[in-house]
């Protein structure tokens, strides 16, 4: 995955949103953390991985991928907020051990740790844990990038339409 391009695109979108809503002087870190937590909850809801009481299947791969990419937007945005967009990444996304439900819990824990520390090492762990989730969900890097590009366009359109 070409993270430098994704960071560039996210930075432009963030700047556009902050200018439009006059948020340039606001500390948005905690709001972005909460937004990420909500988006991951929405993703979990679409996978239905935790709904042991239901026989209804997961949403379509396309719907789950779109929800997954919403999380990528906020992870990138948090990295930008902390000045990590210029770093070199050697993300270790080897197969995760466990199942989707367990990996969601690891992601939540990683977010909590990063929110407290704002450390680069914890940001990398967060990003890795989220990408490990993508592997369990069956997404390739190419699918993620393509979906990110498409959702980035949608986000600009939403801003133009006063979403």
MOFENQUI-V223842 format. One record per helix or strand. SS is the DSSP state (@ for helix, = for strand). FROM is the first residue (numbers start at 1). TO is the last residue. If there is no record, write none. Layout:
ss=(SS SS)
from=(FROM FROM)
to=(TO TO)
This chain:
ss=(@ @ @ @ @ @)
from=(3 29 61 100 120 141)
to=(20 47 81 117 137 160)
